[in-house]
Amino acid sequence: MKADSEPLRVVLSKNIKKYRNGFKYTQEKLAEKAGISSQSLNDIEGCRRWVSSKTMTKLAKALNIAEYQLLLPENTGKEKNAGKSSLKSLISLKDSVIGNIDIQFEKAMETGDFS
């Protein structure tokens, strides 16, 4: 694997391998189930080739998962804590948006300007 591989390619590669190994599929078996060549799968897992949306759909279907799951980074302890921080940020953002909507609604009610 190239050291300068794009992070998303690395995530995709790791996830394909993880799910493939979970089914105890060889590259050849997964490629056959997905209807792609084993060399293509080898190149994708080796971060030498990107996938088309059609190929990603075929791989996901063969692995019995949704396409987006192939692009999710692996969770580690650090990422779980980061997820809690992200959740707090999202809740704060939601509260801010709701607060702004309330302010705009009250202003519209006061002025009668609903445009």
C-alpha positions as YAML, in Angstrom:
chain: A
units: angstrom
residues:
- id: 1
  name: MET
  ca: [0.00, 0.00, 0.00]
- id: 2
  name: LYS
  ca: [1.37, 3.42, -0.89]
- id: 3
  name: ALA
  ca: [2.19, 5.68, 2.03]
- id: 4
  name: ASP
  ca: [0.58, 8.63, 0.25]
- id: 5
  name: SER
  ca: [-2.76, 6.87, -0.32]
- id: 6
  name: GLU
  ca: [-5.82, 9.01, 0.15]
- id: 7
  name: PRO
  ca: [-7.34, 8.42, 3.59]
- id: 8
  name: LEU
  ca: [-10.72, 7.45, 2.13]
- id: 9
  name: ARG
  ca: [-9.07, 4.79, -0.01]
- id: 10
  name: VAL
  ca: [-7.40, 3.38, 3.09]
- id: 11
  name: VAL
  ca: [-10.72, 3.30, 4.96]
- id: 12
  name: LEU
  ca: [-12.43, 1.62, 2.01]
- id: 13
  name: SER
  ca: [-9.64, -0.94, 1.73]
- id: 14
  name: LYS
  ca: [-9.70, -1.78, 5.44]
- id: 15
  name: ASN
  ca: [-13.48, -2.11, 5.48]
- id: 16
  name: ILE
  ca: [-13.63, -4.37, 2.44]
- id: 17
  name: LYS
  ca: [-10.98, -6.61, 4.01]
- id: 18
  name: LYS
  ca: [-12.76, -6.58, 7.38]
- id: 19
  name: TYR
  ca: [-16.14, -7.56, 5.95]
- id: 20
  name: ARG
  ca: [-14.59, -10.02, 3.50]
- id: 21
  name: ASN
  ca: [-12.67, -11.73, 6.31]
- id: 22
  name: GLY
  ca: [-15.83, -11.78, 8.42]
- id: 23
  name: PHE
  ca: [-17.44, -13.96, 5.76]
- id: 24
  name: LYS
  ca: [-14.18, -15.89, 5.35]
- id: 25
  name: TYR
  ca: [-14.16, -14.97, 1.66]
- id: 26
  name: THR
  ca: [-11.01, -14.93, -0.38]
- id: 27
  name: GLN
  ca: [-10.55, -12.01, -2.75]
- id: 28
  name: GLU
  ca: [-11.48, -14.33, -5.56]
- id: 29
  name: LYS
  ca: [-14.72, -15.42, -3.87]
- id: 30
  name: LEU
  ca: [-15.81, -11.85, -3.09]
- id: 31
  name: ALA
  ca: [-14.91, -10.71, -6.60]
- id: 32
  name: GLU
  ca: [-17.00, -13.54, -8.04]
- id: 33
  name: LYS
  ca: [-19.98, -12.72, -5.79]
- id: 34
  name: ALA
  ca: [-19.69, -9.01, -6.69]
- id: 35
  name: GLY
  ca: [-19.26, -9.66, -10.41]
- id: 36
  name: ILE
  ca: [-15.89, -7.93, -10.68]
- id: 37
  name: SER
  ca: [-12.45, -9.26, -11.51]
- id: 38
  name: SER
  ca: [-10.24, -10.49, -8.69]
- id: 39
  name: GLN
  ca: [-7.49, -8.18, -9.99]
- id: 40
  name: SER
  ca: [-9.84, -5.19, -9.62]
- id: 41
  name: LEU
  ca: [-10.61, -6.19, -6.04]
- id: 42
  name: ASN
  ca: [-6.91, -6.69, -5.34]
- id: 43
  name: ASP
  ca: [-6.20, -3.19, -6.70]
- id: 44
  name: ILE
  ca: [-9.02, -1.67, -4.61]
- id: 45
  name: GLU
  ca: [-7.86, -3.39, -1.43]
- id: 46
  name: GLY
  ca: [-4.30, -2.35, -2.22]
- id: 47
  name: CYS
  ca: [-5.34, 1.31, -2.59]
- id: 48
  name: ARG
  ca: [-4.15, 1.33, -6.20]
- id: 49
  name: ARG
  ca: [-7.60, 1.88, -7.66]
- id: 50
  name: TRP
  ca: [-10.73, 3.78, -6.70]
- id: 51
  name: VAL
  ca: [-14.19, 2.29, -7.16]
- id: 52
  name: SER
  ca: [-17.06, 3.51, -9.25]
- id: 53
  name: SER
  ca: [-20.41, 3.87, -7.53]
- id: 54
  name: LYS
  ca: [-21.57, 0.80, -9.46]
- id: 55
  name: THR
  ca: [-18.66, -1.29, -8.16]
- id: 56
  name: MET
  ca: [-19.18, -0.02, -4.63]
- id: 57
  name: THR
  ca: [-22.83, -1.06, -4.83]
- id: 58
  name: LYS
  ca: [-21.84, -4.52, -6.09]
- id: 59
  name: LEU
  ca: [-19.30, -4.97, -3.29]
- id: 60
  name: ALA
  ca: [-21.74, -3.79, -0.62]
- id: 61
  name: LYS
  ca: [-24.45, -6.11, -1.93]
- id: 62
  name: ALA
  ca: [-22.04, -9.06, -1.98]
- id: 63
  name: LEU
  ca: [-21.07, -8.25, 1.62]
- id: 64
  name: ASN
  ca: [-24.70, -7.73, 2.66]
- id: 65
  name: ILE
  ca: [-24.12, -4.17, 3.89]
- id: 66
  name: ALA
  ca: [-25.07, -0.63, 2.84]
- id: 67
  name: GLU
  ca: [-22.61, 1.23, 0.63]
- id: 68
  name: TYR
  ca: [-21.92, 3.91, 3.23]
- id: 69
  name: GLN
  ca: [-20.61, 1.27, 5.63]
- id: 70
  name: LEU
  ca: [-17.65, 0.75, 3.32]
- id: 71
  name: LEU
  ca: [-16.61, 4.36, 3.95]
- id: 72
  name: LEU
  ca: [-16.98, 4.53, 7.73]
- id: 73
  name: PRO
  ca: [-13.68, 4.78, 9.60]
- id: 74
  name: GLU
  ca: [-13.01, 2.14, 12.24]
- id: 75
  name: ASN
  ca: [-13.97, 3.14, 15.77]
- id: 76
  name: THR
  ca: [-11.25, 3.18, 18.40]
- id: 77
  name: GLY
  ca: [-11.41, 4.46, 21.95]
- id: 78
  name: LYS
  ca: [-10.19, 7.89, 20.84]
- id: 79
  name: GLU
  ca: [-12.79, 8.08, 18.10]
- id: 80
  name: LYS
  ca: [-15.56, 7.09, 20.51]
- id: 81
  name: ASN
  ca: [-14.58, 9.98, 22.79]
- id: 82
  name: ALA
  ca: [-14.38, 12.24, 19.77]
- id: 83
  name: GLY
  ca: [-17.87, 11.02, 18.87]
- id: 84
  name: LYS
  ca: [-19.15, 12.17, 22.26]
- id: 85
  name: SER
  ca: [-17.54, 15.54, 21.65]
- id: 86
  name: SER
  ca: [-19.07, 15.66, 18.18]
- id: 87
  name: LEU
  ca: [-22.48, 14.80, 19.63]
- id: 88
  name: LYS
  ca: [-22.18, 17.65, 22.10]
- id: 89
  name: SER
  ca: [-21.27, 19.95, 19.21]
- id: 90
  name: LEU
  ca: [-24.28, 18.77, 17.21]
- id: 91
  name: ILE
  ca: [-26.62, 19.29, 20.16]
- id: 92
  name: SER
  ca: [-25.19, 22.76, 20.66]
- id: 93
  name: LEU
  ca: [-25.64, 23.52, 16.95]
- id: 94
  name: LYS
  ca: [-29.23, 22.23, 17.06]
- id: 95
  name: ASP
  ca: [-30.01, 24.41, 20.09]
- id: 96
  name: SER
  ca: [-28.49, 27.41, 18.36]
- id: 97
  name: VAL
  ca: [-30.52, 26.83, 15.18]
- id: 98
  name: ILE
  ca: [-33.74, 26.39, 17.17]
- id: 99
  name: GLY
  ca: [-32.93, 29.56, 19.12]
- id: 100
  name: ASN
  ca: [-32.39, 31.50, 15.89]
- id: 101
  name: ILE
  ca: [-35.64, 30.17, 14.42]
- id: 102
  name: ASP
  ca: [-37.51, 31.24, 17.58]
- id: 103
  name: ILE
  ca: [-35.99, 34.72, 17.36]
- id: 104
  name: GLN
  ca: [-36.89, 35.04, 13.68]
- id: 105
  name: PHE
  ca: [-40.42, 33.80, 14.34]
- id: 106
  name: GLU
  ca: [-40.96, 36.29, 17.18]
- id: 107
  name: LYS
  ca: [-39.59, 39.11, 15.03]
- id: 108
  name: ALA
  ca: [-41.93, 38.15, 12.18]
- id: 109
  name: MET
  ca: [-44.89, 38.05, 14.57]
- id: 110
  name: GLU
  ca: [-44.03, 41.51, 15.92]
- id: 111
  name: THR
  ca: [-43.49, 43.12, 12.52]
- id: 112
  name: GLY
  ca: [-46.00, 41.14, 10.48]
- id: 113
  name: ASP
  ca: [-43.26, 40.56, 7.88]
- id: 114
  name: PHE
  ca: [-43.38, 36.87, 6.94]
- id: 115
  name: SER
  ca: [-41.37, 37.15, 3.73]
...
